Amino acid sequence: MGKLQPKTDQARAVATCRDDAAALSLSSLRQWFLIFTKPSREGVAQRNLERQGFRVYYPRLMRPALRGGRWIERVVSLFPRYLFVQLDTARQSLAPIRCTTGVAHIVHFGTRMAVVHDRIVDGLMRRADPASGLHRLARAKALESGAPVSIVAGAFEGLDGIFERDAGDQRVVVLLHLLGRLAPVRIPAGFAVPSAA
C-alpha cells in the first residue's frame, strides 16, 4: 500500500495541473472589448448586449446638475459613448455586437480590436460604490477656509471667490463678489477649485 501512495499523489498533482491549465486557458479566452455606442445610447446598447448573453460593464457616475433652478444628482456615463463587453472568444463571436441596437462600432486599431486588460475593468468595478455600482468624483484636495478659489462650472463659472466652508452633501459655501458685496453661495464641491492666483 505504501508504494501506491506516491503514485496516487503524483496522479492527483498531474490532474490538478491539468485542471489549473484548463481553467487558465478558459479564463484567457474571456476578453474585454471596448464598444463605441451611438450618442446617449449606452443603456440601450447595454440591455441589448446582455439579452444576447454578453457580459457588459457600463461605468456610471453621480454628478450634480442644475435642473429647474435646483441642484440635483444625475447619473451620467463615466466614459460617454463607451461600454466594456466581455466575451469568451472560443464560444462567442464579435459579429452580433456590430449589429446590436445602440452600438456604433467595436473600437479597433487598424485590423485589431481594442482589447482591454482585465485589471483595468476590475479596477473600475472595485472603485464603484458597492451598493449602487456608481462612481463618485472626489475633490482632489481639501480647501481651507479663506483660500482663494475659481468657479469652473455652473451659473457662476469664471468667477473667483473665497472658500468659506464645507456645507455637507458634497456642497461648499464660497464667498463671491456679487452686486458690490461678498455674498455666500452654496455650490457643488467640484465646481470650486484652488485659484491659480
N, C-alpha and C positions, 0 to 999 in steps of 0.2 A: 504493500500500500504506500509505503514511504516513497518508493520510486515513482509512483504515478502522480504524486502531489506536484513536483516541479513542472511536469508536462501540462497538468491542468492549469497551473498558474500561468505558464507560458501561453497556453491556448487562450486563456482569459485576457492576457495582455495584448495578444495579437488581435483578438476580437474587439477589444476596447479601442485599439489603434485604428482598426477599420471603421468602427462606429464614429470615432472622432473625425477621421478623414472624410467620411460620408457627410457628417454634419457640417464640416468646414466647407466642403465642395458645394453643399446645398446653400449655405449662407453666402458663399461667394457668388452664386448665381443670382442672388437678390441684389438689385442695384437701384439707387435713387436716380431719377432723371428729372431735369428741370423743364417745366412746361410753361409756355407763354400763353396767357389767356386773352380773350377778346376784352375790350375795355369794360371794367366793372362787372365781369362775368366769372370771377374767381369761384364764388359759391356755386354757381350753375355748373361750372366745369367739375368742381369737386364732387357734387352729388352724382353727376352722370358717370364720372370715372369710378366712383365707389359702387354704383349699380352694376358696373361691368366686372367687379371683383378686384379692382386695383386698390392698393393701399395708398392713401393720399394724405399729405401733410400740408395744411393751409394755415401758416402762421398769421395770427391776427393781433391787433394792438388796441388797447383802450386809449383814446385820445380826446382831450377836451375840445369842444366845438361850440360856437355861438349859434344858437338857433332861436329865432323869435325873441331876441333880446335877452335870452337866458343861456348860461353856460351849462352844457350837458356833456356827459361822457358818451362818446361814439365808438363803436367797434369798426376799425378800418383794417385794411390789409397791411401787414408789416412790410411786405415787398409787393407793391401794387402790380397786378397782372401776372404774378408768378406763383406757381404751385410746385410741390415736390411729389413725384409719383414713384412708388417702389414697385418693381415687378420682378418676377422670377424669370430670368431670360431664357431658361431651359423650357418653360411651360407657357409663357405669355409673350405675345408679340407687341411691339410698339405701334403697329399699323392701326388698330382700332382707336388709339389715342388721338391720332391725327384727325379723325372724322367725328370726334366727340363734340357735342354741342357745348359751346363755351370756350373750347380750345382754339387758339390761333395756330400754334405750331409747337413742335418739340424743339427746344433750344439745341443748336448744334454749332460746331466749329468745323467748317468745311464739310466733310462727309461723316465726321464723328459726332455722335450725340453727346451732349454735355452730361457726364455722369458726376453726381455729387457724392462725395465721400460720406459714409455712414456717420462718422464722428461729427460732421458739420450739422446734419439733420438732428442727430441725438442731442447735440449741444443746444440747439434751438429749442427742442422739446423740453429739456431739463430747465431752461431759463423761464419757461412759461409758468404762469400760476397753476399749481396742481389742480385746484378746484374748477377754475373757469377755462383753463387752457389758453388764456390770453396773456400777451406780453404787456408790460408797462414800461414807459420810458422813465428813467430815473434822472434826477438832476445830477449833473456831473460833480458839482462842488457846492457845499452848503454856503449860503451867503450870511454875512454878519450884518447886524443892524447898523445902518449908516453907510453901507457900501454902495458905491455908485453902480447903477445897472442900466442896461439898454433893453428896451422892449422890442422883441424880434417877431412878434406875431399878434394878431388880434386888432381891435379897434385903435389901440394906442401904439401900434407898430411904428418904429422910427423915433419915438420919444425917449429921452433919458430921464432917469429918476433916481430916487434913493430908496434902497431896500429898508423896510421898516421891521417886518416880522413874518414868520410863517403863520398861516391862517387855518391850517388843518385841511384835510381832504384834498391834498396836493394843490393848495392855493397859497398865495402870498399877498401881503399888502405892501404896495410900493407908493411912495410919495411922488406925485408928478406936479409939475408947474402947469396949472390949468386956470385960465381966466385971471392971471396975475397973482395967484396964491398957490401954496402947496396943498394939494388935495390927496387924501389917501384913496387908493384904488385897489380893489381886490381882483387879482387875475390868476390864471393857471400858473403854477410854479415854473413850468418850462418856457413860459413867454418872457421871463426876466433872466438875463444873463449878465455876468460881470462886465462892466463897461471897460472898453479898451483905454479910455482916457483916465 
